[in-house]
Amino acid sequence: MSTDVKQVEINEVMEQPEGGVLLNSNLISLLGGLEVKVHAKIGNASVSVKAIKELKRGNILSLDTDIESELSLYFENNLIARGNLVAVDDSYALEVTQVFQVDS
């Protein structure tokens, strides 16, 4: 059995400098209108399987977050911002207080 092996030219990829711009302005103008899903995290709770099975309407589930704590905003499991829970009209909203650079 013979294997056909071919050489492939591999171009060097320039590493993005620390703190550099992840997307250049041309790419932003091309993709800027693209919508992505983000999610806000209020807190966590540890619950037994039995408690989940017995969960019913009206039960209170305590979370590990203080009322005054900021919420975390994520994009694809990357923390991108923190902020305060606010109300806008009849909906919840996040008032952003910190923005983080996502490491690639």
MIMAR-908566 format. One record per atom (N, C-alpha, C): x, y, z; residue number from 0. Coordinates in steps of 0.001 Angstrom, whole numbers. Each point is the difference from the previous one (the first is absolute). Last residue first. Layout:
! residues N
+---------+---------+---------+-----+
|    east |   north |      up | num |
+---------+---------+---------+-----+
|       X |       Y |       Z | NUM |
...
+---------+---------+---------+-----+
! end
This chain:
! residues 104
+---------+---------+---------+-----+
|    east |   north |      up | num |
+---------+---------+---------+-----+
|   -8783 |   35964 |   23359 | 103 |
|    -231 |    -958 |   -1085 | 103 |
|     843 |   -1231 |     177 | 103 |
|   -2276 |    3658 |    3632 | 102 |
|    1261 |    -546 |    -530 | 102 |
|    -321 |   -1000 |   -1078 | 102 |
|   -2952 |    4342 |    1598 | 101 |
|       3 |   -1455 |     -95 | 101 |
|    1313 |    -435 |    -598 | 101 |
|   -1306 |    4466 |    2989 | 100 |
|     498 |    -442 |   -1297 | 100 |
|      53 |   -1509 |      13 | 100 |
|   -3493 |    3108 |    2967 |  99 |
|    1247 |    -747 |     -11 |  99 |
|     385 |    -365 |   -1422 |  99 |
|   -3204 |    3787 |    3107 |  98 |
|     120 |    -754 |   -1252 |  98 |
|    1389 |    -644 |      -5 |  98 |
|   -3814 |    2385 |    3761 |  97 |
|    1354 |    -426 |    -347 |  97 |
|     -59 |    -768 |   -1320 |  97 |
|   -3947 |    1937 |    1680 |  96 |
|     928 |     773 |     836 |  96 |
|    1462 |    -329 |    -297 |  96 |
|   -5458 |    -362 |   -2218 |  95 |
|    1395 |    -436 |     -30 |  95 |
|     876 |     945 |     812 |  95 |
|   -5239 |   -1531 |     252 |  94 |
|     733 |    1262 |    -106 |  94 |
|    1480 |    -334 |     154 |  94 |
|   -4391 |   -3065 |   -1528 |  93 |
|    1288 |      40 |     674 |  93 |
|     645 |    1352 |    -267 |  93 |
|   -5439 |   -1952 |     260 |  92 |
|    1105 |     447 |    -845 |  92 |
|    1273 |      -1 |     840 |  92 |
|   -5742 |   -1698 |    -178 |  91 |
|    1283 |     110 |     690 |  91 |
|    1046 |     457 |   -1004 |  91 |
|   -5222 |    1351 |    -710 |  90 |
|    1007 |   -1049 |    -193 |  90 |
|    1203 |     230 |     900 |  90 |
|   -4017 |    2866 |   -1007 |  89 |
|    -444 |   -1206 |     697 |  89 |
|     992 |   -1149 |    -119 |  89 |
|    1714 |    4909 |    -411 |  88 |
|   -1407 |    -265 |    -303 |  88 |
|    -430 |   -1232 |     794 |  88 |
|    4430 |     -19 |     952 |  87 |
|    -274 |     935 |   -1089 |  87 |
|   -1385 |    -351 |    -521 |  87 |
|    3375 |   -1073 |    4622 |  86 |
|   -1242 |    -204 |    -743 |  86 |
|    -132 |    1092 |   -1049 |  86 |
|    4548 |   -2492 |    2427 |  85 |
|    -908 |    1147 |      14 |  85 |
|   -1273 |    -386 |    -737 |  85 |
|    5039 |   -2057 |    2149 |  84 |
|   -1331 |    -332 |    -493 |  84 |
|    -893 |    1217 |     165 |  84 |
|    5447 |     272 |    -645 |  83 |
|   -1090 |     -48 |     970 |  83 |
|   -1320 |    -335 |    -681 |  83 |
|    5238 |   -1498 |   -1580 |  82 |
|    -877 |    1141 |     150 |  82 |
|   -1093 |    -253 |    1005 |  82 |
|    4699 |   -1870 |   -3260 |  81 |
|    -754 |    -105 |    1255 |  81 |
|    -879 |    1224 |     101 |  81 |
|    2764 |   -2976 |   -4276 |  80 |
|    -381 |    1222 |     722 |  80 |
|    -650 |    -361 |    1337 |  80 |
|    1957 |   -3266 |   -3023 |  79 |
|     274 |    1198 |    -800 |  79 |
|    -344 |    1291 |     733 |  79 |
|    1223 |   -5663 |     558 |  78 |
|    -495 |    1168 |     725 |  78 |
|     361 |    1246 |    -792 |  78 |
|    -771 |   -4938 |   -2117 |  77 |
|    1032 |     986 |     320 |  77 |
|    -652 |    1186 |     701 |  77 |
|   -2385 |   -3854 |   -1937 |  76 |
|     697 |    -352 |    1246 |  76 |
|    1181 |     900 |     330 |  76 |
|   -2919 |    1058 |   -3749 |  75 |
|     658 |   -1294 |    -201 |  75 |
|     908 |    -364 |    1179 |  75 |
|   -1589 |    4362 |    1005 |  74 |
|    -140 |    -353 |   -1404 |  74 |
|     824 |   -1258 |    -204 |  74 |
|   -2227 |    2833 |    4612 |  73 |
|     862 |    -932 |    -713 |  73 |
|    -342 |     -79 |   -1473 |  73 |
|    -538 |    3052 |    4996 |  72 |
|    -507 |    -162 |   -1355 |  72 |
|    1010 |    -821 |    -794 |  72 |
|   -1454 |     882 |    5562 |  71 |
|    1026 |    -240 |   -1004 |  71 |
|    -660 |    -235 |   -1350 |  71 |
|   -1533 |    2986 |    4641 |  70 |
|    -216 |   -1182 |    -821 |  70 |
|    1135 |    -111 |   -1008 |  70 |
|     249 |    2376 |    5052 |  69 |
|    -196 |     211 |   -1432 |  69 |
|    -233 |   -1340 |    -691 |  69 |
|   -1342 |    1065 |    5263 |  68 |
|    1057 |    -462 |    -905 |  68 |
|    -337 |     302 |   -1452 |  68 |
|   -2770 |     725 |    4064 |  67 |
|     779 |    1136 |    -509 |  67 |
|    1094 |    -409 |    -990 |  67 |
|   -2793 |   -3237 |    2227 |  66 |
|    -885 |     887 |    -752 |  66 |
|     783 |    1143 |    -644 |  66 |
|    2574 |   -4604 |     941 |  65 |
|    -633 |    1044 |     791 |  65 |
|    -843 |     899 |    -895 |  65 |
|    1142 |   -5283 |    -973 |  64 |
|     345 |    1369 |    -354 |  64 |
|    -746 |     986 |     891 |  64 |
|    -363 |   -5009 |    -493 |  63 |
|    1200 |     387 |     751 |  63 |
|     445 |    1435 |    -253 |  63 |
|   -5228 |   -2119 |     -80 |  62 |
|    1215 |      17 |    -793 |  62 |
|    1157 |     507 |     841 |  62 |
|   -5114 |   -2532 |     957 |  61 |
|     989 |    1027 |     345 |  61 |
|    1246 |    -155 |    -853 |  61 |
|   -5318 |   -1318 |    -684 |  60 |
|    1334 |    -576 |    -162 |  60 |
|    1020 |    1112 |     244 |  60 |
|   -5552 |   -1179 |    1028 |  59 |
|    1046 |    1011 |     -63 |  59 |
|    1344 |    -707 |     -60 |  59 |
|   -5395 |   -1457 |   -1456 |  58 |
|    1222 |    -259 |     768 |  58 |
|     982 |    1141 |    -195 |  58 |
|   -4153 |    -237 |   -2425 |  57 |
|     -59 |     673 |    1293 |  57 |
|    1206 |    -271 |     876 |  57 |
|   -1367 |   -3583 |   -3667 |  56 |
|    -284 |    1426 |     -89 |  56 |
|    -135 |     595 |    1397 |  56 |
|    2962 |   -4333 |    -204 |  55 |
|   -1344 |     355 |    -466 |  55 |
|    -163 |    1510 |      25 |  55 |
|    3723 |   -4569 |     693 |  54 |
|    -174 |    1418 |    -280 |  54 |
|   -1397 |     275 |    -542 |  54 |
|    2262 |   -4298 |    1174 |  53 |
|   -1136 |     494 |     783 |  53 |
|    -293 |    1483 |    -241 |  53 |
|    3680 |   -2221 |   -2133 |  52 |
|   -1159 |    -845 |    -297 |  52 |
|   -1254 |     532 |     692 |  52 |
|    4111 |    2030 |     948 |  51 |
|    -409 |     328 |   -1362 |  51 |
|   -1258 |    -779 |    -363 |  51 |
|    1988 |    -975 |    4103 |  50 |
|    -631 |    1326 |      42 |  50 |
|    -469 |     430 |   -1390 |  50 |
|    2448 |   -4028 |     353 |  49 |
|   -1318 |    -155 |     646 |  49 |
|    -742 |    1345 |      11 |  49 |
|    4439 |     -81 |   -1473 |  48 |
|    -879 |    -559 |   -1024 |  48 |
|   -1406 |    -157 |     564 |  48 |
|    2962 |    3789 |    2199 |  47 |
|      18 |   -1459 |    -113 |  47 |
|    -945 |    -448 |   -1111 |  47 |
|    2698 |    4731 |     169 |  46 |
|   -1297 |    -587 |     296 |  46 |
|     112 |   -1507 |    -164 |  46 |
|    2813 |    5064 |     112 |  45 |
|     200 |   -1445 |      45 |  45 |
|   -1295 |    -609 |     497 |  45 |
|    1036 |    4830 |   -2751 |  44 |
|    -547 |    -684 |    1170 |  44 |
|     365 |   -1473 |     -93 |  44 |
|    1278 |    5380 |   -2271 |  43 |
|     -11 |   -1460 |       2 |  43 |
|    -679 |    -512 |    1255 |  43 |
|    -340 |    4905 |   -3179 |  42 |
|     671 |    -708 |    1084 |  42 |
|    -124 |   -1500 |    -169 |  42 |
|    -987 |    3595 |   -3322 |  41 |
|    -383 |     594 |    1278 |  41 |
|     742 |    -669 |    1152 |  41 |
|    1024 |     773 |   -5461 |  40 |
|     -36 |    -984 |    1075 |  40 |
|    -289 |     713 |    1314 |  40 |
|    -804 |     778 |   -5675 |  39 |
|     369 |     589 |    1287 |  39 |
|    -171 |   -1060 |    1075 |  39 |
|    1014 |    -204 |   -5650 |  38 |
|    -862 |    -325 |    1138 |  38 |
|     568 |     616 |    1271 |  38 |
|     -64 |     315 |   -5930 |  37 |
|     738 |     146 |    1248 |  37 |
|    -941 |    -428 |    1125 |  37 |
|     333 |    -430 |   -5810 |  36 |
|    -677 |    -218 |    1277 |  36 |
|     981 |     200 |    1148 |  36 |
|      69 |    2474 |   -5021 |  35 |
|     451 |   -1185 |     718 |  35 |
|    -761 |     -95 |    1315 |  35 |
|    -103 |    2716 |   -5246 |  34 |
|    -487 |    -154 |    1371 |  34 |
|     477 |   -1315 |     582 |  34 |
|    1857 |    3594 |   -4016 |  33 |
|    -274 |   -1389 |     350 |  33 |
|    -436 |     -99 |    1451 |  33 |
|    1579 |    4003 |   -2389 |  32 |
|   -1442 |    -189 |     151 |  32 |
|    -397 |   -1419 |     369 |  32 |
|    4656 |    1307 |    -812 |  31 |
|    -562 |     791 |    1091 |  31 |
|   -1483 |    -195 |     236 |  31 |
|    3399 |   -1776 |   -3405 |  30 |
|    -720 |    -871 |     933 |  30 |
|    -745 |     744 |    1096 |  30 |
|    2524 |    2310 |   -3500 |  29 |
|    -599 |   -1140 |    -691 |  29 |
|    -899 |    -822 |     926 |  29 |
|    2527 |    3645 |    1660 |  28 |
|   -1014 |     539 |    -902 |  28 |
|    -708 |   -1125 |    -752 |  28 |
|    3553 |   -1202 |    2824 |  27 |
|   -1125 |     501 |     797 |  27 |
|   -1091 |     535 |    -917 |  27 |
|    4023 |   -1252 |   -1983 |  26 |
|    -755 |   -1177 |     419 |  26 |
|   -1201 |     396 |     841 |  26 |
|    2943 |    3397 |   -1306 |  25 |
|    -640 |    -561 |   -1190 |  25 |
|    -858 |   -1205 |     361 |  25 |
|    2652 |    2035 |    3379 |  24 |
|   -1194 |     783 |    -321 |  24 |
|    -707 |    -509 |   -1255 |  24 |
|    2774 |   -3534 |    2938 |  23 |
|     313 |    1304 |    -584 |  23 |
|   -1281 |     686 |    -460 |  23 |
|     714 |   -3541 |    4127 |  22 |
|    -625 |     137 |   -1311 |  22 |
|     334 |    1378 |    -562 |  22 |
|    2064 |   -1180 |    4024 |  21 |
|    -317 |   -1330 |    -469 |  21 |
|    -585 |      37 |   -1408 |  21 |
|    3596 |    3368 |    2497 |  20 |
|   -1376 |     -35 |    -486 |  20 |
|    -259 |   -1368 |    -595 |  20 |
|    3728 |     421 |    3891 |  19 |
|    -267 |     522 |   -1333 |  19 |
|   -1470 |    -120 |    -370 |  19 |
|    2522 |   -1534 |    4038 |  18 |
|    -802 |    1212 |     101 |  18 |
|    -321 |     618 |   -1349 |  18 |
|    3917 |   -3211 |    -310 |  17 |
|    -765 |     100 |    1249 |  17 |
|    -728 |    1330 |      59 |  17 |
|    1161 |   -1972 |   -4852 |  16 |
|     695 |     557 |    1167 |  16 |
|    -937 |     104 |    1205 |  16 |
|    -334 |   -3715 |   -3976 |  15 |
|    -623 |    1264 |     404 |  15 |
|     737 |     540 |    1226 |  15 |
|    2314 |   -3187 |   -3808 |  14 |
|    -671 |     -48 |    1300 |  14 |
|    -532 |    1383 |     348 |  14 |
|     825 |   -2235 |   -4978 |  13 |
|     494 |    1029 |     910 |  13 |
|    -796 |     -57 |    1296 |  13 |
|    1143 |   -4030 |   -3523 |  12 |
|   -1098 |     814 |     518 |  12 |
|     582 |     987 |     995 |  12 |
|    2114 |   -2829 |   -4474 |  11 |
|     130 |     375 |    1398 |  11 |
|   -1159 |     913 |     397 |  11 |
|    -265 |   -3840 |   -3899 |  10 |
|     315 |    1411 |     229 |  10 |
|      61 |     279 |    1493 |  10 |
|     856 |   -4588 |   -2987 |   9 |
|    -745 |     549 |    1131 |   9 |
|     456 |    1429 |     221 |   9 |
|      13 |   -4084 |   -4077 |   8 |
|     589 |    1243 |     480 |   8 |
|    -890 |     570 |    1092 |   8 |
|     770 |   -5275 |   -1512 |   7 |
|    -960 |    1093 |      56 |   7 |
|     719 |    1227 |     534 |   7 |
|    1134 |   -5174 |   -2470 |   6 |
|     395 |    1097 |     868 |   6 |
|   -1019 |    1119 |    -118 |   6 |
|    -963 |   -5384 |    -651 |   5 |
|     267 |    1256 |    -695 |   5 |
|     414 |    1048 |    1008 |   5 |
|    -665 |   -5752 |    -746 |   4 |
|     290 |    1097 |     924 |   4 |
|     359 |    1230 |    -808 |   4 |
|   -2451 |   -5104 |    -536 |   3 |
|     415 |    1164 |    -760 |   3 |
|     165 |    1173 |     957 |   3 |
|     376 |   -5536 |     714 |   2 |
|    -646 |    1232 |     450 |   2 |
|     571 |    1154 |    -788 |   2 |
|    -578 |   -5732 |    -630 |   1 |
|     806 |    1198 |    -137 |   1 |
|    -805 |    1217 |     433 |   1 |
|     253 |   -5737 |     590 |   0 |
|    -846 |    1172 |       0 |   0 |
|     891 |    1234 |       0 |   0 |
+---------+---------+---------+-----+
! end
